[in-house]
Every structure is written in C-alpha cells, then in structure tokens.
Amino acid sequence: MSVDVNAGSPGEAGVTEPPPPVAGSEPAGGHAGPARLSALVDTAVQAIATGTAERGGPAPAREPCALAEQVRDTMGEALPELGTGAEEALSCLTRMLAAGSVDPSDPACAAHLHCPPLAVAVAADLVSATLNPSLDSWDQAPAATTVETEVVAALAELAGYRPERAAGVLTGGGTESNLMGLGLARDAALRERAGVGPAYEGVSGPSCRMRVFCSAAAHFSVQRNAALLGLGEASVTAVPVDDRHRMDTAALCRALRRCEDAPAVIVATAGTTDLGAIDPLPEVAELANEHGAWLHTDAAYGGGALLSEGLAPLLDGIALSDSIALDLHKLGWQPIAAGVFLAGEGYAMEPLARRVAYLNPTDDELAGYDGLLGRSLRTTRRADAFKIAVTMRALGRRGLGELVDRCHALARYIATQIASHPALELAADPALTTVVFRYRAFGNSDRVNAALRRRLLRRGRAVVGRTELSGEVWLKLTLLHPGAARSDADALLNEIVIAGTEEDG
Ligand SMILES: Cc1ncc(COP(=O)(O)O)c(C=O)c1O
C-alpha cells in the first residue's frame, strides 16, 4: 500500500496549523519514541529472521550479478515519489538485506576479521542510534562524553598505560587509528624540530621528511596513510619478517641506521591480518627509544588478546608504544564501528585540538561544559563507546577473555586437523585466531584454491578467506565465533575438501 506523504498543501504552511506529520517520520526518542521504536524493532527483527531463513546458510547462494539484480528488483526506485511507509520499507528491505548478507554469526562464515556482534552490543548500539549523542560537544553528549572517557581510560589501563596520563578516542577502525598514530608522530617530530615543549603551539606548515618503518606483513593502511599525510608511500620501509612472520629486529636496526637524518616512526603490528603474528614489541620499543623514533603499535586485531589472561603476555611491551590502535569490532564482538586510538601521553593528542565558536567556546569549557572535539579527526561522532561500555559491564574482562580463548582454542584445533589431513596443508601454527592453509591440488594450486573458495561462496556453503604467501594463493579461516563447536569446524573443513576435489577434478 502506498501512503501519500505529501498530505497538506505547502501553500498553507505557516499560515494555519502545520500539516500532520509525514507518515514514517516519527522520532525514535522522546516520550513517545520508545513505543513506536519497539514496534519497528519487532518488524525489523522478524524480517531479519525471515531473510536469514531464506538465505539458509552463511552466504547468499547467488552469483554476484544475480544477487545485485535481486537487490535492485526489491529496491525498485531508491527514492520513489511517494513513500511506502515505515513498516513496509523496513520489513521489505531488511528481509532482502538479511537474505543477501554473509552472516558472521554462522560458524561457516570465517573469512575476515568480521565478527559476530553480541546481541547485548547490538541492543546498546540501538540505544546510541536512538539518543544520537554526538561527541564533538558536551551539549550534544552530556553523559556519553564521560562514558567515552571512562571506556578509553579502562582500555588504556588494559594496555598497560597509566590512565591518568593517557588519552584516546573512539575511531572508525584500525585504518583511522593508524592514521592518527602516523599523523601525531609526524606532529611530534615537527614540534621537536621547532623546539617547542609538550604544549603544541604555533607549529604548522613545514612538511616533515619522516621515515616510516613497519614489517612487510603490516596492514596496507600504513602505506596509504603515509600517502594521505603527504609523506609519500616511498617513505615507508617494509622491514623483512622472520620465520614466524614477525618484524626482524636486526633488519629494523639496519634500516633505522641508514636513515638517521630524518625523524622516524615505527609501526609495530600486534596481530597481523593473515597470520596473527605479533612483532617482538619489547625489542622494537628498545630500538625506537635508541633512535628517538615514535612507536605506534597496530593492535587492531591482536589487541583483543589483552582480554585473555593466557594470551595477554603475547603483547608484553605494548605499553612502551607512544600510541596504539585497538579494534573492538574484531576480537571484541562489537558491531562496526568500534575502533580505539590510545596515546600513552595525552599531550601527544594536542595537535588535534581546535577552538570552535559553535562547539567549545572557552567560557563553556571553563564552566565544565567540555566535549571531546579535540581528540578526534572527526567532528560529528557517534557514541560507539556506549556499546563497548555495556558489553564490558555485561561480560567483564573474564567473560570477554573467555571468548578470546575459545576462538584461539578453535583455531588451534583446526590447525591440528589440517596438519593431519592428507588433502590439506597448514602454513603455520596459529598465533591468535586465524589459520592459513591450502588444499593440496594435483592441478594448479593457485587456481584450485582460488576457485574452490568462490565455489563455496557461490553455493552459499561457506565464506573462507584468501591471501597470498610468497606470491602463492592460500586460504584463511578467521575464527571469531566464540560459540562455534569443533563439529562446526570439522564440517567447514569437509566442505572445503569437497569443493577442492570438485575444482581439482
Ligand atoms: C592489523 C590490522 N590493522 C588495521 C586494520 C584496519 O582496520 P579497519 O578495517 O577497522 O580500518 C586491519 C583490518 O583487518 C588489520 O588487520
């Protein structure tokens, strides 16, 4: 049924009473909002269930073109002249999206650092969306400002920083946190060159010929961020890795010595995207200290290990970093986005501070109406810390640590199954929760492994990752489903072997 959303005549507006509200335009908050929202949430949840049942597995069993056509058919005109009303639009498009999604809550969806979000975190995210706090000024986020500050302090402490000295901010993810790390390292170098103290004042303009060092297995965002900051991709030296895919510190030392004429930033990785390798943080920190280099640790993936009593020691030394990237939308079971940037010394973030008449006038700030504008690259910013606060309170460190341990244990189990399987070859023992392996093909291994992965996707049977090691195609399982059982893992490996046999045939 179509609803005429244009009820009322524009000509009458302002002369008499305003026309009745446009259908579907009721706000989610306020006094009447929750009842309305509750009905719509029921509609959405039912449509998720229907679409999930229609999909029937971890992925839509469709070729990309067929899926795109189905989505276009369902959507029809994306901006119709007349709306269909909230219930219909929500139900129709939610069902379509659920049917056409890969579902990280299915144990056979194990390709990427793309976690199944916890129901409690999703419910909390709905709260943030409803109340819509924006962290750029206190008067848009009175309580949420303190929630974020407390969450950042707790995570800083978890990383081993002194919370009273540290500062941080919620970000869109590891890419943005790594950008902040590089940017603040660049600013610290400029500040040092200008001979100003910790208070950042009056340093602007000159470009900085900075050198960036990361391991050859570091995330690609290091290079792209260097380009974005005007340092150029060529400023990044990819330091070779050792046999455990960790930064080779002897090679780092040689590389640093070759470039002593320019300020340096070292990006260590605590949990590489594919193999979960953790660079030797204490040794890297020692070299950073020796060479006066800023140390940023990209723990976007591996930072979750801090939650686990058993695995946290793998990250010993992380607190020696000047800054850290953590991502709770990876090993933290948060809906996207839940990135966190931390700086061990809060003053390092001062270059981001701005005085803006409409957001943080000095007299407001002196009176205590102080927002978080000066922490972020963004202005308007969601209260992503709220879902993290709710999750941390609900599960505690121990509960979250147990989820990490379960994923790690499953990765180790799968690795042993692969190692003893005649049709499969294991690349390396899992460091965290990823397992890299391949099907032992009689034919062209790269072609068979690439094709078997697409076959599983096309049939909607499994979502398996793919990467390259030494230029060869390997498969990857990223185990982030804490509820997945060994039998799920066995079934997934079985699917992979069947698809490999079919492709190799
Ligand atoms: C080690 C590492 N750093 C950074 C990132 C980027 O994180 P995001 O995708 O949240 O921007 C990733 C993503 O997988 C990663 O694995």
The ligand as an SDF file (V2000), in Angstrom:
LIG
                    3D

 16 16  0  0  0  0  0  0  0  0999 V2000
   46.3520   -5.4470   11.5800 C   0  0  0  0  0  0  0  0  0  0  0  0
   45.2520   -4.5790   11.0480 C   0  0  0  0  0  0  0  0  0  0  0  0
   45.3550   -3.2510   11.1470 N   0  0  0  0  0  0  0  0  0  0  0  0
   44.4150   -2.4160   10.6800 C   0  0  0  0  0  0  0  0  0  0  0  0
   43.2930   -2.9180   10.0630 C   0  0  0  0  0  0  0  0  0  0  0  0
   42.2650   -1.9690    9.5410 C   0  0  0  0  0  0  0  0  0  0  0  0
   41.1810   -1.9730   10.4020 O   0  0  0  0  0  0  0  0  0  0  0  0
   39.7760   -1.3740    9.9230 P   0  0  0  0  0  0  0  0  0  0  0  0
   39.3220   -2.2910    8.8370 O   0  0  0  0  0  0  0  0  0  0  0  0
   38.9420   -1.4390   11.1480 O   0  0  0  0  0  0  0  0  0  0  0  0
   40.0120    0.0010    9.4480 O   0  0  0  0  0  0  0  0  0  0  0  0
   43.1380   -4.2980    9.9280 C   0  0  0  0  0  0  0  0  0  0  0  0
   41.9610   -4.8400    9.2450 C   0  0  0  0  0  0  0  0  0  0  0  0
   41.7990   -6.0090    9.0970 O   0  0  0  0  0  0  0  0  0  0  0  0
   44.1340   -5.1440   10.4360 C   0  0  0  0  0  0  0  0  0  0  0  0
   44.0410   -6.4650   10.3270 O   0  0  0  0  0  0  0  0  0  0  0  0
  1  2  1  0
  2  3  1  0
  2 15  2  0
  3  4  2  0
  4  5  1  0
  5  6  1  0
  5 12  2  0
  6  7  1  0
  7  8  1  0
  8  9  2  0
  8 10  1  0
  8 11  1  0
 12 13  1  0
 12 15  1  0
 13 14  2  0
 15 16  1  0
M  END
$$$$
